[in-house]
Amino acid sequence: MTRRVALGQLCWPEVSDRSVTLLVPLGATEQHGPHLPLDTDSRIATMVATRAADRGAQDDSPLVLSAPGLNYGASGEHEGFPGTISLGHDALHLLLLEYGRSACRWADRLVFVNGHGGNGSTLVSAVQRLRYEGRDVAWFPCAVPGADAHAGNTETSVLLHFSPDDVRGSAVEAGNVAPIATLLPQMRSGGVAAVSANGVLGDPTGATAGHGAAVTDALVVGLCDAVSAWAVDETGRLR
């Protein structure tokens, strides 16, 4: 029998009296240029968490489950573009706290698998608070070395790998390719729209499904290894 690894598909006795590590995808609903769907960050986080849980099902380790995703985050920097929905940092902080407090009543460990960089500071703060309260909570970023900032080569390649029908190929175009550090002053005052008319920070024109598969594999293996080692740094990040 295939071992179910999606929390939403289980009945409560199936998680009763079990050692459970819960992987919680945390994403966003925000513009991703003219060619990627608004739920790109959520899709990537969910895909990484789901595939990592599937890998965990191949051995006799403690039960690793992927939870239904949290598909809204702190995306205020993208509100200059229609379709973006941001909870803001205060609401996100409270959401993560209450989620962690509730889930840890039965889950031994919890990992927020984060797909949106803008959630970062709030995620760190919430996880540190949960750990201070005695809960074994951590976070893991869906990020790889050398990735561009937003809706560029990296994210476009990943979606071409696992969700190609939702990439609008005819609309793929480069955005602002300047280093993100040089753009931050303008972004702080005017958001992404102040530095990129199409919402892209990077160049997706060379994106390929093959590169996306390599990025995806690195993320999934990285998460599996991090869960197995369970080494949590001072920010609550799983290494």
C-alpha positions in Angstrom: 0.0 0.0 0.0 1.2 3.5 -0.9 2.0 5.5 2.2 0.1 8.8 2.2 2.2 11.8 2.9 -0.3 14.7 2.4 -1.8 15.8 5.7 -5.1 16.8 4.1 -5.7 13.3 2.8 -5.4 11.6 6.2 -7.9 10.9 9.0 -7.0 11.9 12.5 -6.3 8.4 13.8 -3.7 8.0 11.1 -1.6 10.7 12.8 -2.5 9.8 16.4 0.4 8.5 18.6 2.9 9.0 15.7 6.1 10.8 15.6 5.4 13.5 12.9 7.5 16.1 11.1 5.2 18.5 9.4 6.4 20.4 6.3 4.3 23.6 5.8 4.6 25.3 2.4 4.5 29.1 2.8 4.1 31.1 -0.3 2.5 34.3 -1.7 -0.1 35.5 -4.2 1.8 38.2 -6.1 2.7 39.3 -9.6 5.5 37.3 -11.3 5.9 39.3 -14.5 3.7 39.0 -17.6 4.6 35.3 -18.0 4.3 33.5 -14.6 1.2 32.8 -12.5 0.4 34.8 -9.4 0.8 31.7 -7.2 4.3 30.9 -8.4 5.9 31.1 -5.0 3.2 28.9 -3.4 3.5 26.3 -6.2 7.2 26.0 -5.7 7.0 25.8 -1.9 4.3 23.2 -2.2 6.1 21.2 -4.8 9.3 21.1 -2.7 7.5 20.1 0.5 5.4 17.4 -1.3 8.4 15.8 -3.1 10.4 15.9 0.1 7.6 14.1 2.0 7.3 11.6 -0.8 11.1 10.8 -0.5 10.6 10.4 3.2 7.9 7.8 2.6 10.4 5.5 1.0 12.0 4.5 4.3 11.0 3.7 7.9 11.8 7.1 9.3 9.3 9.0 11.5 6.3 10.2 9.5 7.0 13.2 7.3 3.8 15.0 6.1 3.3 17.9 3.8 0.5 20.2 5.0 -1.9 22.2 2.8 -0.1 25.4 1.8 -0.3 28.9 3.3 -0.7 30.8 0.0 -0.6 34.4 1.2 2.3 36.3 2.7 3.9 39.7 3.0 4.0 41.0 -0.5 3.7 44.7 -0.1 6.5 45.4 -2.5 4.4 44.0 -5.3 1.2 45.8 -4.7 1.9 48.2 -7.6 0.7 45.3 -9.8 -2.9 44.0 -10.1 -3.5 40.5 -8.7 -1.2 40.8 -5.7 -2.7 40.1 -2.3 -0.6 40.8 0.7 -1.4 40.0 4.4 1.3 42.3 5.6 3.9 41.5 8.2 1.8 41.9 11.3 -0.9 39.5 10.1 1.6 37.0 8.8 3.5 37.0 12.1 0.3 36.2 14.0 -0.7 33.6 11.5 2.6 31.7 11.8 2.5 31.9 15.6 -1.0 30.5 15.9 -0.3 27.9 13.2 2.8 26.7 15.0 1.1 26.7 18.4 -1.8 24.6 17.2 0.2 22.1 15.0 2.7 21.5 17.7 0.0 20.1 20.0 0.4 16.8 18.0 3.4 17.3 15.6 6.8 16.7 17.1 8.5 19.0 14.6 7.4 21.6 12.1 9.2 23.2 9.2 7.9 26.2 7.3 9.1 25.7 3.7 9.3 29.3 2.4 8.9 30.2 -1.2 8.7 34.0 -1.0 11.7 36.0 0.1 9.6 38.9 1.3 8.3 36.6 4.1 11.8 36.2 5.5 12.1 38.7 8.4 8.6 37.9 9.7 9.2 34.2 9.4 12.4 34.4 11.4 10.7 36.4 14.1 7.8 34.0 14.4 10.0 30.9 14.4 12.3 32.3 17.0 9.2 33.1 19.2 7.9 29.6 18.8 11.2 28.1 19.6 11.5 30.3 22.7 8.1 28.9 23.8 9.6 25.4 23.6 8.3 24.2 20.2 10.6 22.4 17.8 9.9 24.7 14.8 12.3 25.7 12.0 12.2 27.1 8.5 13.8 26.2 5.2 14.2 28.6 2.1 13.4 27.5 -1.4 16.5 29.3 -2.6 19.7 28.2 -4.5 23.0 29.9 -5.0 23.1 32.1 -8.1 19.4 32.5 -8.4 18.1 35.8 -9.8 15.7 37.9 -7.8 12.1 37.6 -9.1 10.4 36.0 -12.1 13.7 35.6 -13.9 15.6 32.6 -15.1 15.4 30.6 -12.0 11.7 30.7 -11.2 10.8 30.4 -14.9 13.0 27.4 -15.3 11.4 25.7 -12.3 7.9 26.2 -13.6 8.9 25.1 -17.1 10.0 21.8 -15.3 6.9 21.0 -13.3 4.1 23.3 -14.6 5.0 24.2 -18.2 1.4 24.8 -19.4 1.2 27.8 -17.0 4.2 29.6 -18.4 3.1 32.2 -21.0 6.0 31.7 -23.4 5.0 34.5 -25.8 5.1 37.0 -22.9 8.6 36.1 -21.6 10.8 39.1 -21.5 13.7 40.5 -19.5 13.2 42.9 -16.7 15.6 44.9 -14.6 18.8 42.9 -14.5 20.7 45.3 -12.1 22.1 43.7 -8.9 19.3 43.7 -6.3 21.4 45.6 -3.8 21.5 48.6 -6.1 17.7 48.6 -6.5 16.8 48.4 -2.8 16.6 52.1 -2.1 14.1 52.7 -4.8 12.2 49.5 -3.9 11.8 50.5 -0.3 10.0 53.7 -1.3 8.2 52.6 -4.4 8.1 48.8 -4.5 9.1 46.6 -7.5 7.1 48.8 -9.9 9.5 51.7 -9.2 12.4 49.7 -10.7 10.7 47.3 -13.2 7.8 48.1 -15.4 7.0 44.5 -16.1 7.6 43.2 -12.6 10.6 41.1 -13.5 14.0 41.3 -11.7 16.2 39.2 -13.9 16.1 37.7 -17.4 13.9 34.7 -18.0 14.5 34.5 -21.7 17.1 31.7 -21.4 15.1 29.6 -18.9 14.9 25.9 -19.6 13.1 22.9 -18.1 16.4 21.1 -17.7 17.8 23.9 -15.5 14.5 23.9 -13.5 14.8 20.1 -12.9 18.3 20.6 -11.5 17.1 23.4 -9.2 14.1 21.4 -8.1 16.2 18.3 -7.3 18.7 20.5 -5.3 15.9 22.0 -3.2 14.2 18.7 -2.5 17.4 16.9 -1.6 18.5 19.9 0.5 15.2 19.8 2.5 15.4 16.1 3.0 18.9 16.3 4.2 18.2 19.2 6.5 15.2 17.5 8.1 17.3 14.4 8.6 20.1 16.3 10.3 17.8 18.7 12.1 20.5 21.4 12.8 18.7 24.7 13.5 20.7 28.0 13.6 20.0 31.1 15.7 17.5 32.4 13.1 15.5 29.2 13.2 16.7 28.1 9.8 17.2 24.5 9.1 20.7 23.9 7.7 
